[in-house]
Amino acid sequence: MKLEAKLFGYGILFFLPIGLVYALWSDGEPVGTVSIPLVGGLVGMIGAYFALLSRRIDPRPEDDEHGEIEQGAGDQGVFAPWSWWPLAIGLSAAVAFAGLAIGWWLFFIGAAIGVISLVGWVFEFSRGQHAH
């Protein structure tokens, strides 16, 4: 996590000066003058979170400068390759975003399907043959 914290920390050093340069060159155009430094602040918050997280967890193989590829071998998490729920969530997101352009009635349909799909995905391993 130290690498990620440094990466996002360097983002602050990029976005804040670029925001000032943009403000000078654009004669204070309000949208970019405000939004570019705000992006620097958001990047800083992510970097600060990763810095705090790197203190709480053990070093990962990626954090070792002399680490080998085989140090990261093994299980990386639990994934369900047969799951159809991510497709349902993606389709409901597409319907919801289309609803922003077409009408609010379609947005609410997409949001309802999205909530149902998300609940199905979260509780996928809690029922049926895969219940623990």
Z-matrix of the N, CA and C atoms (Angstrom, degrees):
N
C 1 1.438
C 2 1.529 1 111.41
N 3 1.301 2 117.10 1 -16.33
C 4 1.461 3 118.85 2 -179.49
C 5 1.523 4 111.14 3 -67.05
N 6 1.321 5 116.16 4 -36.14
C 7 1.461 6 119.42 5 178.38
C 8 1.523 7 110.81 6 -64.36
N 9 1.317 8 117.00 7 -43.55
C 10 1.458 9 120.31 8 179.30
C 11 1.520 10 111.49 9 -65.09
N 12 1.340 11 117.09 10 -38.96
C 13 1.464 12 120.55 11 178.29
C 14 1.527 13 110.45 12 -62.99
N 15 1.328 14 116.96 13 -41.50
C 16 1.469 15 119.92 14 177.74
C 17 1.520 16 111.29 15 -66.40
N 18 1.325 17 116.47 16 -40.48
C 19 1.453 18 120.52 17 -179.18
C 20 1.525 19 111.23 18 -60.92
N 21 1.323 20 116.95 19 -46.71
C 22 1.459 21 119.80 20 178.65
C 23 1.522 22 111.41 21 -72.35
N 24 1.323 23 117.38 22 -29.39
C 25 1.467 24 119.95 23 175.17
C 26 1.516 25 111.88 24 -64.37
N 27 1.327 26 116.56 25 -38.07
C 28 1.465 27 119.54 26 176.11
C 29 1.524 28 111.24 27 -68.02
N 30 1.318 29 116.88 28 -24.31
C 31 1.459 30 120.32 29 175.83
C 32 1.519 31 111.88 30 -63.51
N 33 1.350 32 116.60 31 -34.92
C 34 1.462 33 119.96 32 175.70
C 35 1.524 34 109.78 33 -62.69
N 36 1.332 35 115.45 34 -44.67
C 37 1.461 36 119.84 35 -179.07
C 38 1.521 37 112.07 36 -65.78
N 39 1.316 38 117.42 37 -18.04
C 40 1.459 39 120.47 38 177.11
C 41 1.530 40 111.59 39 -90.00
N 42 1.340 41 116.99 40 -51.41
C 43 1.460 42 119.94 41 -169.75
C 44 1.526 43 113.81 42 -72.68
N 45 1.320 44 118.50 43 -35.70
C 46 1.464 45 118.71 44 -178.93
C 47 1.529 46 112.20 45 -66.85
N 48 1.339 47 120.47 46 -48.44
C 49 1.474 48 118.14 47 176.53
C 50 1.528 49 113.04 48 -65.44
N 51 1.333 50 116.96 49 -36.27
C 52 1.467 51 118.94 50 178.58
C 53 1.524 52 110.11 51 -64.81
N 54 1.330 53 117.51 52 -35.81
C 55 1.459 54 120.46 53 175.95
C 56 1.523 55 111.91 54 -62.92
N 57 1.323 56 116.72 55 -39.33
C 58 1.467 57 119.59 56 177.09
C 59 1.528 58 111.64 57 -68.00
N 60 1.319 59 116.36 58 -42.14
C 61 1.471 60 120.13 59 177.72
C 62 1.519 61 109.96 60 -62.66
N 63 1.311 62 117.41 61 -42.33
C 64 1.460 63 120.86 62 178.63
C 65 1.523 64 111.19 63 -62.81
N 66 1.325 65 116.30 64 -40.27
C 67 1.468 66 119.46 65 179.52
C 68 1.521 67 111.04 66 -63.66
N 69 1.328 68 116.84 67 -37.83
C 70 1.467 69 119.77 68 179.16
C 71 1.523 70 111.46 69 -71.03
N 72 1.309 71 117.21 70 -44.02
C 73 1.464 72 120.38 71 -176.08
C 74 1.521 73 112.83 72 -73.70
N 75 1.311 74 117.59 73 -28.72
C 76 1.465 75 119.60 74 -177.61
C 77 1.523 76 112.10 75 -96.52
N 78 1.312 77 117.75 76 7.63
C 79 1.462 78 123.03 77 -178.97
C 80 1.524 79 111.53 78 57.97
N 81 1.321 80 116.47 79 39.92
C 82 1.457 81 121.39 80 174.40
C 83 1.510 82 115.55 81 78.13
N 84 1.338 83 117.54 82 30.91
C 85 1.467 84 120.61 83 176.28
C 86 1.532 85 107.53 84 -55.49
N 87 1.340 86 117.94 85 123.74
C 88 1.464 87 119.17 86 -165.69
C 89 1.530 88 115.91 87 -68.37
N 90 1.326 89 118.70 88 -35.54
C 91 1.467 90 119.03 89 -174.18
C 92 1.524 91 110.99 90 -68.79
N 93 1.309 92 117.87 91 -54.13
C 94 1.461 93 120.60 92 -178.88
C 95 1.515 94 113.04 93 -69.37
N 96 1.333 95 116.55 94 -33.99
C 97 1.458 96 120.42 95 -179.44
C 98 1.524 97 111.02 96 -63.64
N 99 1.313 98 117.51 97 -33.03
C 100 1.459 99 120.94 98 179.00
C 101 1.526 100 111.12 99 -89.14
N 102 1.331 101 117.87 100 -42.12
C 103 1.463 102 120.16 101 -170.37
C 104 1.526 103 113.37 102 -73.80
N 105 1.319 104 119.12 103 -35.46
C 106 1.470 105 119.03 104 -178.21
C 107 1.534 106 111.27 105 -66.71
N 108 1.339 107 120.64 106 -46.28
C 109 1.470 108 117.59 107 173.84
C 110 1.533 109 113.70 108 -64.45
N 111 1.343 110 117.21 109 -30.28
C 112 1.460 111 118.47 110 175.71
C 113 1.528 112 111.73 111 -66.02
N 114 1.317 113 117.08 112 -35.60
C 115 1.468 114 119.72 113 174.21
C 116 1.526 115 109.63 114 -62.13
N 117 1.340 116 116.47 115 -39.23
C 118 1.466 117 119.70 116 174.84
C 119 1.517 118 111.85 117 -60.35
N 120 1.340 119 117.14 118 -39.00
C 121 1.456 120 120.21 119 177.15
C 122 1.518 121 112.44 120 -66.87
N 123 1.331 122 116.68 121 -40.00
C 124 1.466 123 119.80 122 177.79
C 125 1.526 124 111.13 123 -64.94
N 126 1.318 125 116.25 124 -41.92
C 127 1.464 126 120.27 125 177.59
C 128 1.527 127 109.76 126 -63.10
N 129 1.334 128 116.45 127 -37.39
C 130 1.461 129 120.27 128 177.74
C 131 1.514 130 112.74 129 -64.98
N 132 1.327 131 116.69 130 -38.34
C 133 1.469 132 119.10 131 178.01
C 134 1.527 133 111.30 132 -66.02
N 135 1.318 134 116.72 133 -39.59
C 136 1.465 135 119.61 134 177.75
C 137 1.522 136 110.25 135 -65.53
N 138 1.331 137 116.62 136 -43.01
C 139 1.470 138 120.49 137 178.08
C 140 1.518 139 112.17 138 -63.20
N 141 1.338 140 117.49 139 -39.33
C 142 1.465 141 120.11 140 178.22
C 143 1.524 142 110.73 141 -66.34
N 144 1.328 143 117.07 142 -38.41
C 145 1.465 144 119.77 143 177.26
C 146 1.529 145 110.57 144 -63.80
N 147 1.314 146 116.98 145 -44.14
C 148 1.464 147 119.28 146 178.53
C 149 1.524 148 111.52 147 -65.06
N 150 1.333 149 117.58 148 -35.45
C 151 1.470 150 119.83 149 177.39
C 152 1.527 151 110.68 150 -65.17
N 153 1.336 152 117.59 151 -42.20
C 154 1.465 153 120.09 152 176.56
C 155 1.527 154 111.29 153 -65.57
N 156 1.321 155 116.35 154 -39.70
C 157 1.457 156 120.45 155 -179.48
C 158 1.523 157 111.32 156 -66.97
N 159 1.329 158 117.47 157 -34.26
C 160 1.465 159 119.92 158 -179.30
C 161 1.519 160 111.60 159 -68.13
N 162 1.324 161 117.75 160 -23.93
C 163 1.463 162 119.85 161 176.37
C 164 1.518 163 112.18 162 -78.16
N 165 1.329 164 117.07 163 -26.17
C 166 1.461 165 121.23 164 -175.40
C 167 1.520 166 113.87 165 -86.84
N 168 1.329 167 117.88 166 -27.57
C 169 1.461 168 120.44 167 -176.17
C 170 1.516 169 110.03 168 -105.01
N 171 1.321 170 114.84 169 161.07
C 172 1.455 171 120.13 170 176.55
C 173 1.522 172 109.74 171 -70.00
N 174 1.332 173 117.22 172 154.28
C 175 1.463 174 118.85 173 177.95
C 176 1.527 175 111.48 174 -61.66
N 177 1.311 176 115.03 175 138.26
C 178 1.463 177 121.08 176 178.31
C 179 1.516 178 109.57 177 -90.59
N 180 1.329 179 118.28 178 166.32
C 181 1.466 180 119.48 179 176.57
C 182 1.535 181 112.11 180 -59.65
N 183 1.331 182 117.45 181 -28.70
C 184 1.460 183 120.33 182 179.66
C 185 1.520 184 112.03 183 -70.24
N 186 1.333 185 117.38 184 -21.35
C 187 1.456 186 121.13 185 -178.56
C 188 1.524 187 112.48 186 -83.05
N 189 1.322 188 117.64 187 -14.16
C 190 1.460 189 121.92 188 -179.98
C 191 1.525 190 109.23 189 -84.18
N 192 1.332 191 116.58 190 122.63
C 193 1.471 192 120.08 191 -178.69
C 194 1.522 193 112.01 192 -65.80
N 195 1.305 194 116.95 193 -28.50
C 196 1.466 195 121.34 194 -178.83
C 197 1.527 196 110.99 195 -107.49
N 198 1.321 197 117.18 196 24.01
C 199 1.454 198 121.85 197 -177.47
C 200 1.526 199 112.02 198 -71.59
N 201 1.310 200 114.44 199 151.21
C 202 1.459 201 121.87 200 177.52
C 203 1.531 202 109.38 201 -105.71
N 204 1.321 203 115.89 202 160.90
C 205 1.457 204 120.84 203 -178.10
C 206 1.517 205 111.08 204 -63.22
N 207 1.320 206 117.60 205 -38.25
C 208 1.452 207 119.76 206 -175.90
C 209 1.525 208 113.38 207 -69.74
N 210 1.328 209 118.78 208 -11.81
C 211 1.464 210 120.49 209 175.85
C 212 1.524 211 111.47 210 -68.17
N 213 1.315 212 117.55 211 -24.77
C 214 1.458 213 121.05 212 179.60
C 215 1.513 214 113.61 213 -93.65
N 216 1.344 215 117.25 214 10.30
C 217 1.462 216 120.47 215 -178.04
C 218 1.523 217 110.37 216 -72.14
N 219 1.308 218 115.64 217 157.75
C 220 1.456 219 121.31 218 177.69
C 221 1.508 220 111.38 219 113.74
N 222 1.315 221 115.11 220 -172.03
C 223 1.459 222 120.94 221 -178.76
C 224 1.517 223 110.07 222 -69.20
N 225 1.311 224 115.99 223 133.46
C 226 1.463 225 121.83 224 178.76
C 227 1.513 226 112.28 225 -106.49
N 228 1.304 227 118.17 226 -6.30
C 229 1.455 228 121.74 227 -179.56
C 230 1.513 229 110.11 228 159.85
N 231 1.307 230 115.65 229 -175.90
C 232 1.456 231 121.64 230 179.65
C 233 1.520 232 107.51 231 -110.13
N 234 1.301 233 115.81 232 119.47
C 235 1.448 234 121.25 233 -179.49
C 236 1.525 235 109.11 234 -126.63
N 237 1.306 236 116.16 235 145.60
C 238 1.453 237 121.27 236 -179.80
C 239 1.527 238 108.64 237 -109.49
N 240 1.327 239 118.58 238 96.80
C 241 1.461 240 119.60 239 -176.74
C 242 1.522 241 113.21 240 -70.23
N 243 1.336 242 118.90 241 -16.05
C 244 1.455 243 122.07 242 -178.07
C 245 1.529 244 111.77 243 -94.54
N 246 1.324 245 117.94 244 1.03
C 247 1.453 246 120.81 245 -173.14
C 248 1.525 247 111.89 246 -74.03
N 249 1.329 248 115.69 247 134.56
C 250 1.461 249 122.41 248 176.04
C 251 1.520 250 111.68 249 -99.80
N 252 1.327 251 118.07 250 -4.78
C 253 1.459 252 120.91 251 -176.35
C 254 1.530 253 113.34 252 -64.92
N 255 1.327 254 120.67 253 -38.43
C 256 1.469 255 117.96 254 177.04
C 257 1.533 256 112.97 255 -59.93
N 258 1.321 257 117.36 256 -34.62
C 259 1.463 258 120.03 257 176.35
C 260 1.527 259 110.84 258 -64.98
N 261 1.340 260 116.60 259 -41.64
C 262 1.460 261 120.14 260 178.35
C 263 1.527 262 111.17 261 -65.14
N 264 1.322 263 117.08 262 -37.97
C 265 1.468 264 120.15 263 177.94
C 266 1.519 265 110.33 264 -66.57
N 267 1.324 266 117.37 265 -41.67
C 268 1.466 267 120.50 266 178.13
C 269 1.521 268 112.54 267 -63.93
N 270 1.315 269 116.42 268 -41.71
C 271 1.472 270 119.43 269 178.38
C 272 1.531 271 111.50 270 -66.77
N 273 1.318 272 116.61 271 -39.35
C 274 1.463 273 118.46 272 178.33
C 275 1.522 274 111.11 273 -67.97
N 276 1.333 275 117.84 274 -34.54
C 277 1.463 276 120.13 275 175.24
C 278 1.523 277 110.69 276 -65.69
N 279 1.333 278 117.06 277 -39.21
C 280 1.466 279 120.21 278 177.48
C 281 1.523 280 110.90 279 -63.81
N 282 1.323 281 116.84 280 -41.28
C 283 1.470 282 120.48 281 178.45
C 284 1.526 283 110.01 282 -65.69
N 285 1.338 284 116.85 283 -41.63
C 286 1.464 285 120.11 284 -179.03
C 287 1.530 286 110.87 285 -65.62
N 288 1.324 287 117.97 286 -42.63
C 289 1.468 288 120.11 287 178.96
C 290 1.522 289 111.52 288 -69.40
N 291 1.313 290 117.03 289 -34.46
C 292 1.464 291 118.99 290 173.84
C 293 1.518 292 110.19 291 -66.10
N 294 1.319 293 116.49 292 -32.49
C 295 1.455 294 120.73 293 177.56
C 296 1.518 295 112.57 294 -64.74
N 297 1.327 296 118.31 295 -27.77
C 298 1.457 297 120.26 296 175.66
C 299 1.520 298 111.19 297 -64.94
N 300 1.317 299 117.08 298 -31.08
C 301 1.463 300 120.32 299 -179.97
C 302 1.529 301 112.23 300 -91.39
N 303 1.323 302 116.85 301 -32.85
C 304 1.470 303 120.32 302 -174.03
C 305 1.518 304 111.57 303 -90.15
N 306 1.312 305 116.10 304 -51.56
C 307 1.460 306 119.80 305 -178.02
C 308 1.514 307 110.62 306 177.51
N 309 1.329 308 115.40 307 153.11
C 310 1.449 309 120.15 308 -177.31
C 311 1.514 310 112.51 309 -65.60
N 312 1.305 311 118.10 310 -27.38
C 313 1.454 312 120.36 311 179.55
C 314 1.526 313 110.90 312 -60.96
N 315 1.344 314 116.87 313 -38.55
C 316 1.465 315 120.71 314 178.56
C 317 1.525 316 110.85 315 -71.98
N 318 1.321 317 116.62 316 -34.60
C 319 1.468 318 120.14 317 177.32
C 320 1.523 319 110.58 318 -61.23
N 321 1.326 320 117.13 319 -43.42
C 322 1.460 321 119.82 320 -178.48
C 323 1.528 322 111.51 321 -68.08
N 324 1.315 323 117.64 322 -33.98
C 325 1.476 324 120.60 323 174.71
C 326 1.523 325 110.04 324 -63.93
N 327 1.342 326 116.90 325 -46.51
C 328 1.464 327 120.71 326 178.74
C 329 1.515 328 112.55 327 -63.69
N 330 1.344 329 116.96 328 -38.19
C 331 1.462 330 120.09 329 178.26
C 332 1.526 331 110.94 330 -66.27
N 333 1.322 332 117.33 331 -40.34
C 334 1.466 333 120.20 332 178.99
C 335 1.528 334 111.02 333 -64.94
N 336 1.319 335 116.73 334 -44.32
C 337 1.465 336 119.51 335 177.68
C 338 1.528 337 110.35 336 -64.84
N 339 1.322 338 116.19 337 -36.07
C 340 1.464 339 120.11 338 178.08
C 341 1.516 340 112.96 339 -63.98
N 342 1.329 341 117.17 340 -41.02
C 343 1.465 342 120.48 341 178.38
C 344 1.527 343 110.09 342 -64.93
N 345 1.307 344 116.74 343 -43.68
C 346 1.466 345 120.30 344 178.27
C 347 1.525 346 110.51 345 -61.99
N 348 1.334 347 117.31 346 -43.13
C 349 1.467 348 121.32 347 -179.93
C 350 1.522 349 111.37 348 -65.88
N 351 1.324 350 117.20 349 -39.68
C 352 1.461 351 119.99 350 -179.84
C 353 1.528 352 111.29 351 -66.85
N 354 1.307 353 116.77 352 -40.88
C 355 1.465 354 120.11 353 177.03
C 356 1.527 355 109.93 354 -64.08
N 357 1.320 356 117.42 355 -40.30
C 358 1.460 357 120.36 356 177.48
C 359 1.508 358 112.71 357 -63.44
N 360 1.333 359 116.51 358 -38.10
C 361 1.468 360 120.61 359 -179.66
C 362 1.522 361 111.27 360 -71.23
N 363 1.325 362 117.05 361 -40.79
C 364 1.460 363 120.82 362 -178.71
C 365 1.525 364 110.78 363 -66.28
N 366 1.335 365 116.78 364 -41.56
C 367 1.462 366 120.35 365 -176.67
C 368 1.524 367 112.76 366 -97.00
N 369 1.311 368 117.66 367 21.61
C 370 1.457 369 121.45 368 -178.05
C 371 1.524 370 112.62 369 -61.74
N 372 1.320 371 117.28 370 -38.62
C 373 1.459 372 120.63 371 -177.95
C 374 1.521 373 112.07 372 -89.77
N 375 1.318 374 118.60 373 6.50
C 376 1.462 375 121.21 374 -177.87
C 377 1.517 376 113.04 375 -99.70
N 378 1.316 377 117.77 376 2.38
C 379 1.456 378 119.58 377 -177.70
C 380 1.532 379 109.69 378 -146.21
N 381 1.290 380 115.25 379 165.80
C 382 1.461 381 121.44 380 176.91
C 383 1.516 382 113.11 381 71.17
N 384 1.316 383 116.37 382 -152.22
C 385 1.462 384 121.23 383 -175.16
C 386 1.519 385 112.43 384 -72.15
N 387 1.336 386 118.12 385 -13.59
C 388 1.455 387 120.22 386 -177.88
C 389 1.525 388 112.84 387 -102.34
N 390 1.327 389 118.48 388 9.91
C 391 1.460 390 122.17 389 -178.76
C 392 1.522 391 109.15 390 -65.56
N 393 1.298 392 115.26 391 140.28
C 394 1.475 393 120.18 392 -179.75
C 395 1.500 394 110.13 393 -97.93
